[in-house]
Amino acid sequence: MTQNKNLSNNIKFLIKNETLIDCSKVSVRLSKIQNAGLGAFANTFIKKDDIVEYGLVKIVDCDGHNNPYLFTWSEDKTKWAYASGCATFYNSKIDSNTCVIRDFEKLTYQIIAKKDIKKGEELTHTYKSLKWRKCFKSLNK
């Protein structure tokens, strides 16, 4: 029921703000990071502190420790979610150019530029669970 209530809150947001998902500043293509596969890239110049994209997540019932495409969606590390937009394709770097702001209750996220980002630059963030999820073990070497 909580997820339906949160969806209702998101619909109110939609009426107020017109859209729940906007990733128009981002495209997905082959990453420049070795062995990363796909990556997210800026379609335009993005200023520091601007919203890069925003969207919704859906909670899923599975073990996210083994799935690198899910986001940690609780402080106690027990809930997992998949994201809308291009969020799934941001690769992780310690010195990232974006950060993810999660709203666990509303099931929404915003990705914010930590510094000026050039058009064509690959977008990265530091995964919240980088240090403790099994699926990211190879990234911690």
C-alpha positions in Angstrom: 0.0 0.0 0.0 2.8 2.4 0.8 4.0 2.3 -2.8 0.5 3.1 -4.1 0.3 6.1 -1.7 3.7 7.3 -2.9 2.6 6.9 -6.5 -0.5 9.1 -5.7 1.9 11.7 -4.2 3.9 11.6 -7.4 0.8 12.1 -9.5 0.1 15.3 -7.5 3.7 16.3 -8.3 3.0 15.6 -11.9 0.0 17.9 -12.0 2.0 20.6 -10.3 5.2 20.2 -12.3 4.0 18.6 -15.6 6.4 15.7 -15.7 7.8 13.1 -13.2 10.8 12.0 -15.4 13.2 14.2 -17.3 16.5 13.0 -18.6 16.5 15.2 -21.7 20.1 16.5 -20.8 21.4 12.9 -20.9 22.0 10.2 -23.6 23.4 6.7 -23.3 26.2 5.3 -25.4 29.4 3.2 -25.0 31.3 4.3 -21.9 34.8 5.7 -22.1 35.6 3.9 -18.8 37.4 0.6 -19.4 35.1 -2.5 -19.0 32.1 -0.4 -18.0 29.9 -1.2 -21.0 27.3 1.6 -21.4 27.5 5.1 -19.9 25.5 8.3 -19.5 26.7 11.4 -21.3 25.8 15.1 -21.1 23.8 16.3 -24.2 24.5 19.9 -23.3 26.6 22.0 -21.0 25.4 21.6 -17.4 26.2 24.1 -14.7 27.3 23.1 -11.2 24.3 22.6 -8.9 21.9 22.2 -11.8 19.6 19.2 -12.0 21.0 16.8 -14.6 17.9 14.5 -14.5 15.1 13.5 -12.2 12.7 10.5 -12.1 11.0 7.7 -10.3 12.0 4.4 -8.9 10.1 1.2 -8.4 10.9 -1.0 -5.3 11.7 -4.6 -6.3 11.7 -7.7 -4.2 15.2 -9.2 -4.8 18.7 -9.3 -3.4 20.4 -6.3 -4.7 23.8 -7.4 -3.5 24.2 -9.3 -6.8 22.5 -6.9 -9.2 24.5 -3.9 -10.2 21.6 -2.2 -12.0 19.6 -1.6 -8.8 19.8 1.3 -6.4 20.0 1.0 -2.6 16.7 2.4 -1.5 16.8 2.4 2.3 19.3 3.6 5.0 19.3 0.1 6.5 20.4 -1.5 3.1 17.4 -3.8 2.8 15.4 -2.3 0.0 16.3 -2.1 -3.7 14.8 -0.2 -6.6 15.2 0.3 -10.3 15.2 3.8 -11.7 13.6 5.5 -14.6 15.4 7.7 -17.1 19.2 7.2 -17.7 20.1 6.8 -14.0 21.0 3.1 -14.3 23.7 4.0 -16.9 25.8 6.4 -14.7 29.1 4.6 -13.9 30.8 5.0 -10.6 33.9 7.2 -9.9 35.2 8.4 -6.5 35.8 11.8 -8.1 32.4 11.9 -9.8 30.7 14.9 -11.5 27.2 14.2 -10.2 25.5 13.1 -7.0 22.1 11.3 -6.5 19.6 12.7 -4.1 17.1 10.0 -3.1 13.7 10.6 -1.6 13.0 7.1 -0.1 9.4 8.0 0.8 8.3 9.6 -2.5 10.2 7.0 -4.6 11.9 9.8 -6.5 15.5 10.9 -7.3 17.4 13.9 -8.6 20.8 13.8 -10.1 22.7 17.0 -9.4 25.9 18.4 -11.1 28.7 18.6 -8.5 30.7 20.8 -11.0 30.4 22.3 -14.4 29.9 19.5 -17.0 30.8 19.9 -20.7 28.6 18.7 -23.5 29.7 15.2 -24.4 31.3 14.5 -20.9 30.6 11.2 -19.3 28.3 11.5 -16.2 29.4 9.6 -13.1 28.4 9.4 -9.5 29.8 7.5 -6.5 27.5 4.5 -5.8 26.0 4.7 -2.3 26.8 1.0 -1.9 30.1 0.9 -3.7 32.1 -0.3 -0.6 29.7 -3.1 0.6 27.7 -4.6 -2.3 29.0 -7.9 -3.7 28.4 -6.9 -7.3 30.8 -3.9 -6.9 33.6 -5.9 -5.4 35.7 -5.7 -8.5 35.4 -1.9 -8.5 37.1 -1.7 -5.1 40.5 -3.0 -6.1 
